[in-house]
Amino acid sequence: MPRLRQLSIPDFGPINEPPTLTGALYTARCDAALRAAGTEWLAVYADREHLANVMFLSGFEPRFEEALLLLGPAGQRVIVTGNECLSYAARSPLPGVTLLLSQTMSLMGQDRTAAPRLSEVLHEAGLRPGASVGVVGWKYLEPEEADGDTAPGFIPAAYLRAIERVVGAQGVIDRTEVLLHPETGQRSIIDADQIAVFEAAAARGSSMVWDIVSGVRPGDTEMQAAARMAYRGEPLNVHTMMATGDAAGGSVIGLASPGWRRIAKGDGASTAVGLWGGLTARAGLVDDDNDDFVGLAAGYFAGLIEWYRVADIGVEGGTLHDAVVGKLAEGRLRSLLNPGHLTGHEEWSNTPVRPGSTARLRSGMHVQVDVIPTPMPDGWALNCEDSVVLADATLRAELASRYPAVWQRIEARRRFVRDELGVEMAEAVLPLSSIPLCLPPLWLASDRLFVAG
């Protein structure tokens, strides 16, 4: 059974400026996406909330507005966006990209006199009647969800109609799975360059979480506790979360942003920081002694140990799901959502880890170990989320050769988890967090971490 041990989390190494992804890399991603779609054109949608598909392919993400990335014959690449993002889109490193203004994508009340009709802009981009267009939205319907033979694309209806108006409705097909399928989607498998970028973000974000957990004190407001994270302006993939509560107030709502509530000893607390590249979350009690809570948390930590024990390249998602759920059940807990999912620029893209899934874990998958335990008594909170990458021997060798500092940090984390926490994991599992699997159930004793029994 897991037990508490006094441990100091080592400094795994400084996080310097991550690599810059090249135009050649973005070109290869665009070409691969269009080939996989099997259509003449691929229209990829993005907005501020659902930015990752276009960001992954072009290095550009819209702010305030929406955008379409159009990939077409003979290497045509077009970004269509609104008044405010047109100049910002010029930062895209994608070679040969054409920028077109569609004021329909601008905010309400802004100028519409230059390019008011999206259909005309799409025609200017090169779309023609009879062309086939694959549409990539921000998610897609599973077979059991769809009504009828054809599932709709998850993009605004006005934009979908504009595409259909130009090429004909029969030529438009949803191809979102090209990027988001849980096993074969392009965004589900990342390369060494992207791993190096995401590792830096995951490490920074996890350090921010630890500053909150280790620094909170009774009498703080939630705002004061969250302010300890030393935010430096990195792009976020979620709102920063910081929530507390006691038994009289009911459940601790982990999704909440920090408020003015004053924290008392014995309160449940939950916090999370997500940057482009990984989210880290921790939850526990703002206390230094509570045997009942520690006992419950030990059963949860056993489920986390099981995740790391079973996860490996080639393992079916359903197998990992069942192993973790079964171990949690021994502690009279269950997983609120899937015990693990794919992550990246967005906090959650898809997941192979679900009941009955035959999708296999693959080299290059960037996975958030997201095991949220339930039920929790009112006023208690418990969580330990970190991100990892799965990498086969070839990918590990490439990381070590091209990004030695990244590799040294990863290897140091693996040694800490194995030698100090006593948790075994496959060679393919690469921790990205600066606080890998570090769970202090009692935040006022944050130097007491769970280790394997």
Secondary structure as the mmCIF struct_conf table of DSSP 4:
data_model
#
loop_
_struct_conf.conf_type_id
_struct_conf.id
_struct_conf.beg_label_comp_id
_struct_conf.beg_label_asym_id
_struct_conf.beg_label_seq_id
_struct_conf.end_label_comp_id
_struct_conf.end_label_asym_id
_struct_conf.end_label_seq_id
STRN STRN1 ARG A 3 GLN A 6
HELX_LH_PP_P HELX_LH_PP_P1 SER A 8 PRO A 10
HELX_LH_PP_P HELX_LH_PP_P2 GLU A 17 THR A 22
HELX_RH_AL_P HELX_RH_AL_P1 GLY A 23 ALA A 37
TURN_TY1_P TURN_TY1_P1 GLY A 38 GLY A 38
BEND BEND1 THR A 39 GLU A 40
STRN STRN2 TRP A 41 ASP A 47
BEND BEND2 ARG A 48 HIS A 50
HELX_RH_AL_P HELX_RH_AL_P2 ALA A 52 SER A 58
BEND BEND3 GLY A 59 GLY A 59
BEND BEND4 ARG A 63 GLU A 65
STRN STRN3 GLU A 66 GLY A 72
HELX_RH_3T_P HELX_RH_3T_P1 PRO A 73 GLY A 75
STRN STRN4 GLN A 76 THR A 81
TURN_TY1_P TURN_TY1_P2 ASN A 83 GLU A 84
HELX_RH_AL_P HELX_RH_AL_P3 CYS A 85 ALA A 89
TURN_TY1_P TURN_TY1_P3 ALA A 90 ARG A 91
TURN_TY1_P TURN_TY1_P4 PRO A 95 GLY A 96
STRN STRN5 THR A 98 LEU A 101
HELX_RH_3T_P HELX_RH_3T_P2 GLN A 103 MET A 105
BEND BEND5 SER A 106 SER A 106
HELX_LH_PP_P HELX_LH_PP_P3 LEU A 107 LEU A 107
TURN_TY1_P TURN_TY1_P5 MET A 108 GLY A 109
BEND BEND6 GLN A 110 GLN A 110
BEND BEND7 THR A 113 ALA A 115
HELX_RH_AL_P HELX_RH_AL_P4 LEU A 118 ALA A 125
TURN_TY1_P TURN_TY1_P6 GLY A 126 GLY A 126
TURN_TY1_P TURN_TY1_P7 PRO A 129 GLY A 130
STRN STRN6 VAL A 133 VAL A 136
BEND BEND8 TRP A 138 TRP A 138
TURN_TY1_P TURN_TY1_P8 PRO A 143 GLU A 145
BEND BEND9 ASP A 147 THR A 150
HELX_LH_PP_P HELX_LH_PP_P4 ALA A 151 GLY A 153
BEND BEND10 PHE A 154 ILE A 155
HELX_RH_AL_P HELX_RH_AL_P5 ALA A 157 VAL A 167
HELX_RH_3T_P HELX_RH_3T_P3 ALA A 169 GLY A 171
STRN STRN7 VAL A 172 ASP A 174
TURN_TY1_P TURN_TY1_P9 THR A 176 THR A 176
HELX_RH_AL_P HELX_RH_AL_P6 GLU A 177 LEU A 180
TURN_TY1_P TURN_TY1_P10 PRO A 182 THR A 184
HELX_RH_3T_P HELX_RH_3T_P4 GLN A 186 SER A 188
BEND BEND11 ILE A 189 ILE A 189
HELX_RH_AL_P HELX_RH_AL_P7 ALA A 192 GLY A 215
TURN_TY1_P TURN_TY1_P11 PRO A 218 GLY A 219
STRN STRN8 THR A 221 THR A 221
HELX_RH_AL_P HELX_RH_AL_P8 GLU A 222 ALA A 226
HELX_RH_3T_P HELX_RH_3T_P5 ALA A 227 MET A 229
HELX_LH_PP_P HELX_LH_PP_P5 GLU A 234 PRO A 235
STRN STRN9 LEU A 236 LEU A 236
BEND BEND12 ASN A 237 VAL A 238
STRN STRN10 MET A 241 GLY A 245
HELX_RH_3T_P HELX_RH_3T_P6 ALA A 247 GLY A 249
TURN_TY1_P TURN_TY1_P12 GLY A 254 LEU A 255
HELX_LH_PP_P HELX_LH_PP_P6 ALA A 256 PRO A 258
BEND BEND13 TRP A 260 TRP A 260
HELX_LH_PP_P HELX_LH_PP_P7 ARG A 261 ARG A 261
STRN STRN11 ARG A 262 ARG A 262
HELX_LH_PP_P HELX_LH_PP_P8 ILE A 263 ILE A 263
TURN_TY1_P TURN_TY1_P13 LYS A 265 GLY A 266
STRN STRN12 GLY A 268 LEU A 275
TURN_TY1_P TURN_TY1_P14 TRP A 276 GLY A 277
STRN STRN13 GLY A 278 LEU A 285
BEND BEND14 VAL A 286 VAL A 286
BEND BEND15 ASP A 288 ASP A 288
HELX_RH_AL_P HELX_RH_AL_P9 ASP A 291 VAL A 310
TURN_TY1_P TURN_TY1_P15 ILE A 313 GLY A 314
STRN STRN14 GLU A 316 GLU A 316
HELX_RH_AL_P HELX_RH_AL_P10 GLY A 317 GLU A 330
TURN_TY1_P TURN_TY1_P16 GLY A 331 ARG A 332
STRN STRN15 ARG A 334 SER A 335
BEND BEND16 LEU A 336 LEU A 337
BEND BEND17 PRO A 339 PRO A 339
STRN STRN16 HIS A 341 LEU A 342
BEND BEND18 GLY A 344 GLU A 347
BEND BEND19 PRO A 352 PRO A 352
BEND BEND20 ARG A 354 ARG A 354
TURN_TY1_P TURN_TY1_P17 PRO A 355 GLY A 356
HELX_LH_PP_P HELX_LH_PP_P9 ALA A 359 ALA A 359
STRN STRN17 ARG A 360 ARG A 360
HELX_LH_PP_P HELX_LH_PP_P10 LEU A 361 LEU A 361
TURN_TY1_P TURN_TY1_P18 SER A 363 GLY A 364
STRN STRN18 HIS A 366 VAL A 369
STRN STRN19 PRO A 373 THR A 374
TURN_TY1_P TURN_TY1_P19 ASP A 378 GLY A 379
STRN STRN20 ASN A 383 LEU A 390
HELX_RH_AL_P HELX_RH_AL_P11 ALA A 393 ARG A 402
HELX_RH_AL_P HELX_RH_AL_P12 PRO A 404 ARG A 415
HELX_RH_PI_P HELX_RH_PI_P1 PHE A 416 GLU A 420
BEND BEND21 LEU A 421 LEU A 421
TURN_TY1_P TURN_TY1_P20 GLU A 427 ALA A 428
STRN STRN21 VAL A 429 PRO A 431
BEND BEND22 SER A 434 ILE A 435
TURN_TY1_P TURN_TY1_P21 PRO A 436 LEU A 437
BEND BEND23 PRO A 441 PRO A 441
STRN STRN22 LEU A 442 LEU A 442
HELX_RH_3T_P HELX_RH_3T_P7 TRP A 443 ALA A 445
TURN_TY1_P TURN_TY1_P22 SER A 446 ASP A 447
STRN STRN23 ARG A 448 VAL A 451
#
